[in-house]
Amino acid sequence: MGESLCLVAAADGRSIGVAQWGDPRGTPVLSLHGTPGSRLSRPPDEQALRHAGIHLITYDRPGYGASDRAPGRRVVDCVGDVEAIIEALGIARFAVSGRSGGGPHALAVAARLPDRVALAECVVGAAPFDASGLDWTAGMDAENVEEFAWVRQGEQVLHRELARVAAADLERMTADPAKVFSDDWQLADADRQVLARSDVQRVWVEAMREAHRPGVWGWVDDDLAFLEPWGFDVNEIRVPVTVRYGRQDVLVPAAHGAWLADHVPGADVVVDDQAGHLVGPEVTLARMAVLAAGVGQTE
């Protein structure tokens, strides 16, 4: 099938860049990319998606890739865009998965579209910044801590610094796709093993080039939204949700996953003691197959 860009109109007239992968007649699974990221973030083996009967849908959050920016957006505002996408594609029920920065957005979709979402998954997703009893940056890599310090200094500083980081990242990845993260990051060994794979590197570089093609406003607005009220409460969620996280994660520390596990009603919790922030494509594909099967069971 390959990526076929589709532009969907949001309720306010913005364009949303959407891609579809795998089996177009398969079970719909909406995958929400991380921060930064784009609609090109997906499992590398599309044939495996087809064989699994998965109709994978991805989209650029506002300001990334082919999606127009929505200044001042909140996490919950993704729900309107998702509604526009599923209506345009003629999808009645679907599963939603969000990893890292996509995790809070997947929870918002689960909370506000209970009649359309069969089940949801939050993978290494962040907890709300004002989460009670959580030291939000404890256990984060120093690079992440510095990034969120820029957020507190305001949009202008954040944009300037992220533009600098993005330019350096793209230059480094172009020279050596194995360097998707700089050596400054103190990643878990498990993360380094995933990033050593050429198929992972290929998709990561494609996704980041597209993410930053229009600039870094998508990244800016994601970061700003994470530290503001999300616009919904996770205890609103009534659809089945799986919360997954790794004990060795230094990008979104395990304490975030543990907080979500305690506060998302009825959450099924999966903790990998050896994993960090990343997992191999085969694990991601297996999770998506489980989600797709769950959609069929709840119809």
C-alpha positions in Angstrom: 0.0 0.0 0.0 2.8 2.4 0.9 2.2 5.9 2.3 -0.5 7.8 0.5 -0.9 11.3 1.9 -4.4 12.4 2.4 -5.3 15.9 3.5 -8.3 16.0 5.8 -10.1 19.3 6.7 -10.4 20.0 10.5 -13.5 21.7 11.8 -11.7 25.0 11.9 -10.5 24.7 8.3 -6.9 23.5 9.0 -5.4 20.8 6.9 -4.5 17.5 8.7 -1.9 15.3 7.0 -3.0 11.6 7.2 -1.3 8.4 6.1 -2.6 4.8 5.8 -0.6 1.6 5.9 -1.1 -2.1 5.7 -4.4 -3.6 4.7 -7.0 -1.0 3.7 -9.8 -3.5 4.4 -8.3 -4.5 7.7 -9.2 -3.5 11.3 -8.5 0.2 11.9 -5.8 1.1 14.4 -4.9 4.7 14.9 -1.3 5.3 16.0 -0.4 8.7 17.5 3.3 9.6 17.1 5.7 10.7 19.7 7.3 14.1 20.4 8.7 15.1 18.0 7.3 12.9 15.3 5.1 12.7 12.2 2.7 10.5 10.3 5.7 8.6 8.9 6.3 7.0 12.3 5.2 3.4 11.8 6.5 -0.2 11.9 9.1 -0.7 9.1 7.6 -3.8 7.6 4.3 -2.9 5.9 3.9 -6.4 4.6 3.7 -7.7 8.1 0.9 -5.1 8.8 -1.0 -6.4 5.8 -0.6 -10.1 6.8 -1.9 -9.2 10.3 -5.0 -7.6 8.8 -4.2 -4.2 10.2 -5.4 -0.9 8.7 -2.9 1.4 10.3 -3.8 5.1 10.3 -1.3 7.8 11.3 -1.4 11.6 11.2 0.7 14.7 11.8 -0.4 16.6 14.9 -0.8 20.3 14.1 2.5 22.0 13.2 4.2 18.8 12.1 4.7 17.6 8.5 1.7 18.3 6.4 -0.6 19.5 9.2 -1.3 23.2 9.7 -0.3 24.7 13.0 -2.9 25.3 15.8 -1.3 27.7 18.2 -2.3 27.3 21.8 -3.6 23.8 21.3 -4.3 21.6 24.4 -3.8 17.8 24.5 -7.6 17.3 24.4 -7.9 19.3 21.2 -6.6 16.3 19.2 -10.0 14.7 19.7 -11.6 17.0 17.1 -8.9 16.2 14.6 -9.3 12.5 15.2 -13.1 12.8 14.7 -12.5 14.6 11.4 -10.1 11.8 10.3 -12.3 8.9 11.1 -15.3 10.5 9.5 -13.3 11.3 6.3 -12.1 7.7 6.2 -15.5 6.2 6.9 -14.4 4.4 10.1 -17.0 3.5 12.7 -14.9 1.9 15.5 -11.2 1.7 15.9 -8.4 1.1 18.4 -6.0 3.9 19.3 -2.4 3.7 20.4 -0.1 6.5 21.4 3.5 6.2 22.4 5.6 8.8 24.3 4.2 12.2 23.4 1.3 10.5 21.7 0.3 8.7 24.9 -1.6 11.6 26.5 -3.3 12.3 23.2 -4.4 8.7 22.9 -5.9 8.9 26.4 -7.8 12.1 25.4 -9.3 10.2 22.4 -10.3 7.3 24.7 -11.9 9.7 27.2 -13.9 11.8 24.7 -14.8 9.3 22.0 -16.1 6.3 24.0 -18.6 5.3 21.3 -16.0 5.1 18.6 -12.9 3.8 20.5 -13.1 0.1 21.2 -9.9 0.0 23.2 -6.8 2.2 23.8 -3.1 1.8 24.6 -0.7 4.3 26.2 2.9 3.3 25.7 5.6 5.1 27.7 3.3 8.1 27.9 3.7 11.1 30.2 1.5 11.8 33.1 -0.1 15.3 33.6 2.4 17.9 34.7 0.2 18.7 37.7 -0.2 15.0 38.7 -0.5 14.7 42.4 2.3 13.0 44.2 4.6 12.9 41.1 7.9 14.7 40.7 7.5 15.2 37.0 11.1 15.4 35.9 12.6 13.0 38.4 14.6 10.3 36.7 14.6 12.1 33.3 17.7 12.4 31.2 19.4 15.8 31.6 18.6 16.6 27.9 14.9 16.3 28.6 15.1 18.3 31.8 16.7 21.1 29.9 14.1 21.0 27.2 11.3 21.4 29.7 13.2 24.2 31.4 12.9 26.0 28.0 9.2 25.5 28.1 8.9 27.4 31.3 10.8 30.3 29.7 8.1 30.7 27.1 7.3 30.1 23.5 10.0 32.4 22.0 12.9 30.7 24.0 11.5 27.2 23.4 11.2 27.8 19.6 14.7 29.2 19.3 16.2 26.3 21.2 14.2 23.5 19.6 15.0 24.9 16.1 18.7 24.7 17.0 18.4 21.2 18.3 16.3 20.0 15.3 18.9 21.4 12.8 21.7 19.6 14.6 19.7 16.4 14.8 18.9 16.4 11.1 22.5 17.2 10.2 23.8 14.4 12.4 21.2 11.8 11.2 21.9 12.7 7.5 25.6 12.1 8.0 25.1 8.9 10.0 21.6 7.3 10.4 22.8 5.4 13.4 23.1 8.7 15.3 19.4 9.3 15.7 20.2 10.4 19.3 23.3 12.4 20.1 25.9 10.9 22.4 24.7 13.3 25.1 21.7 11.1 25.9 22.2 8.5 28.6 19.9 6.0 27.1 19.3 2.5 28.5 21.2 -0.3 26.8 17.9 -1.7 25.6 17.2 1.5 23.8 20.6 1.5 22.2 20.0 -2.0 20.9 16.7 -0.9 19.2 18.4 2.1 17.7 21.2 -0.1 16.2 18.7 -1.6 13.8 18.9 -0.3 10.2 15.1 -0.6 9.7 14.4 1.4 12.8 17.0 4.0 11.7 15.4 4.3 8.3 11.9 5.0 9.6 13.2 7.3 12.3 15.1 9.5 9.9 12.2 9.7 7.5 9.8 10.6 10.3 12.0 13.3 11.7 12.7 14.9 8.3 9.0 15.1 7.7 8.3 16.3 11.3 10.6 19.3 10.9 10.0 20.0 7.3 7.7 23.0 8.1 9.8 24.0 11.1 9.5 23.0 14.8 6.2 24.5 15.7 4.6 21.1 16.2 7.3 20.2 18.7 6.9 23.6 20.4 3.2 23.2 20.8 3.4 19.6 22.0 5.8 20.7 24.8 3.7 23.7 25.8 0.6 21.5 25.9 2.2 18.9 28.1 2.9 21.4 30.9 -0.5 23.0 30.8 -3.8 21.5 31.9 -4.7 18.8 29.3 -8.4 19.7 29.1 -9.7 16.4 30.3 -9.1 14.1 33.3 -7.9 10.5 32.8 -10.5 9.3 35.3 -13.1 10.1 32.7 -12.0 7.1 30.6 -14.4 4.2 30.4 -13.1 2.2 27.5 -10.4 -0.5 28.1 -6.9 0.9 28.3 -3.5 -0.7 28.5 -0.7 1.3 30.1 2.7 0.1 29.1 6.1 1.3 30.3 9.7 0.3 30.8 11.6 0.4 34.1 14.8 1.7 32.5 13.1 4.6 30.6 15.0 8.0 31.0 12.8 9.9 28.6 9.5 9.3 30.3 10.5 7.8 33.6 8.7 4.7 35.0 7.0 6.9 37.7 4.8 8.4 34.9 3.6 5.0 33.8 3.0 4.0 37.4 0.9 7.1 38.1 -1.2 6.5 35.0 -1.6 2.9 36.0 -3.0 4.0 39.3 -5.3 6.7 37.9 -6.7 5.4 34.6 -9.8 3.5 35.6 -9.5 -0.3 35.2 -6.2 0.0 33.3 -4.4 -3.2 32.3 -0.8 -2.5 33.2 2.2 -4.0 31.5 5.7 -3.2 32.9 8.9 -4.4 31.3 11.7 -4.4 33.9 14.4 -4.6 31.2 13.0 -2.1 28.7 13.7 1.6 28.3 11.7 4.0 26.1 11.9 2.0 22.8 11.0 -1.5 21.7 11.7 -3.4 18.5 9.2 -3.3 15.6 8.1 -6.9 16.1 6.9 -6.0 19.6 5.0 -2.9 18.2 3.4 -5.0 15.5 2.4 -7.7 18.0 0.7 -5.0 20.2 -1.1 -3.6 17.2 -2.4 -7.1 16.3 -3.8 -7.4 19.9 -5.5 -4.1 19.5 -7.0 -5.1 16.1 -8.3 -8.3 17.6 -9.8 -6.4 20.4 -11.8 -4.2 18.0 -13.4 -7.3 16.5 -14.3 -8.7 19.9 -16.1 -5.5 21.0 -18.1 -5.0 17.8 
